[in-house]
Amino acid sequence: MVEKSDHAGLWPSLYDPFRNFGARLADWLSPATEASGNDNAYDIAMELPGVSEDDIELTVENGVVTIRGEKRTHEEKKGDTWYFSERQYGAFRRSFRLPEDAEGGKAEATMKDGVLHVRVPKRAREAPTVAQKIAISRG
């Protein structure tokens, strides 16, 4: 895959600092997330304070968990003068590729105290096969 094209002149060097700027900005504005695993399952925890469960869509397709949602504002105060606002509103989307041993079809999600928890169980490991003696018939 080619990441950079060579062009003659001044313009490409001016453009380089802004390459992938949109992806970096999206990562910065995305909800804080933790992913972990244990012997039984993989867990994803995403901070979504102020987001309703009705505004979240969770899908699993082709080994990828995708969480989409939107933090909405319903309140409008007339006459207030705003000096600053650090609250974030808008749509978000995060995707996570599952390992081979994950059972995406059995994923479960819960929301508690503004944190979405997604649990994806692991497939049971197959017991090692024991060598069997095979009799040889006379033919």
C-alpha positions in Angstrom: 0.0 0.0 0.0 1.3 3.5 -0.9 1.1 6.1 1.9 2.8 9.0 0.2 2.9 10.1 -3.4 6.0 12.0 -4.7 5.1 15.3 -6.4 7.5 17.9 -7.6 7.2 21.4 -6.2 6.3 23.1 -2.9 2.6 22.0 -2.4 3.1 18.4 -1.2 5.4 19.5 1.6 2.8 22.1 2.8 0.1 19.4 2.6 1.9 16.7 4.6 1.2 18.0 8.2 -2.5 17.8 7.4 -2.4 14.3 6.0 -4.8 12.0 8.1 -5.9 15.0 10.1 -9.5 13.9 10.0 -8.7 10.5 11.4 -6.6 12.0 14.2 -9.4 14.5 15.0 -12.0 11.6 15.1 -9.8 9.6 17.5 -9.4 12.7 19.8 -13.2 13.2 19.9 -14.1 9.5 20.3 -15.4 8.3 23.6 -12.7 6.9 26.0 -12.6 3.1 25.7 -10.9 0.2 27.4 -10.6 -3.3 25.9 -9.5 -6.4 27.9 -9.8 -10.1 28.0 -9.7 -13.1 30.3 -9.9 -16.8 29.9 -13.7 -16.7 29.2 -14.4 -13.5 27.3 -13.3 -10.2 25.8 -14.6 -7.0 27.3 -15.0 -3.5 25.9 -15.9 -0.6 28.2 -16.8 2.8 26.7 -17.5 6.0 28.6 -20.8 7.5 27.3 -22.1 9.9 30.0 -25.3 11.6 28.9 -25.9 9.2 26.1 -29.2 7.2 26.2 -29.3 3.5 25.4 -31.8 4.4 22.7 -29.2 6.5 20.9 -26.6 3.6 20.8 -26.4 1.0 18.0 -24.2 -2.1 18.6 -23.5 -4.5 15.7 -21.2 -7.5 15.1 -20.5 -8.3 11.5 -17.6 -10.3 10.0 -15.7 -10.4 13.2 -15.9 -6.6 13.9 -17.8 -5.0 16.8 -19.1 -1.5 15.8 -20.6 0.9 18.3 -22.4 3.9 16.9 -24.3 6.6 18.7 -25.0 10.2 19.3 -24.9 12.5 22.2 -27.8 14.9 21.9 -28.6 18.2 23.5 -32.2 18.9 24.2 -31.8 21.9 26.4 -31.9 25.5 25.1 -31.4 28.4 27.4 -32.5 31.7 26.0 -30.7 34.9 27.2 -27.6 33.1 28.6 -24.2 34.3 27.5 -21.8 31.5 27.1 -18.2 32.2 27.9 -17.0 28.6 27.2 -18.4 25.1 26.8 -16.3 21.9 27.1 -19.2 19.6 26.6 -19.2 17.5 23.4 -22.2 16.6 21.3 -22.5 14.8 18.1 -22.3 11.4 16.5 -19.5 8.8 17.2 -18.5 5.5 15.8 -15.9 3.0 17.0 -15.0 -0.4 15.6 -13.0 -3.3 17.1 -11.8 -6.3 15.3 -12.4 -9.5 17.3 -9.8 -12.2 17.7 -10.4 -15.6 15.9 -11.6 -17.3 19.1 -14.4 -14.8 19.9 -18.1 -15.7 19.4 -19.4 -12.4 18.1 -22.9 -13.8 17.7 -23.2 -14.2 21.5 -22.1 -10.7 22.4 -24.0 -9.0 25.3 -24.1 -5.3 26.3 -25.1 -3.5 29.5 -25.1 0.2 30.4 -24.4 1.3 33.9 -23.5 4.8 35.3 -22.7 6.1 31.8 -20.4 3.3 30.8 -21.3 0.8 28.1 -19.9 -2.7 28.7 -19.8 -5.1 25.8 -18.9 -8.7 26.6 -18.0 -11.2 23.8 -17.5 -14.8 25.0 -14.6 -16.9 23.8 -15.2 -20.2 22.0 -14.6 -23.2 24.3 -11.3 -24.8 23.6 -11.4 -28.3 22.2 -10.1 -31.0 24.4 -6.9 -32.5 23.0 -7.5 -35.7 21.2 -6.2 -38.9 22.7 -4.3 -41.2 20.4 -6.4 -44.2 19.4 -5.1 -47.5 18.3 -6.5 -48.7 15.0 -6.7 -52.4 14.2 -5.6 -53.5 10.8 -7.8 -56.1 9.2 -6.5 -58.8 7.0 -7.7 -58.6 3.5 
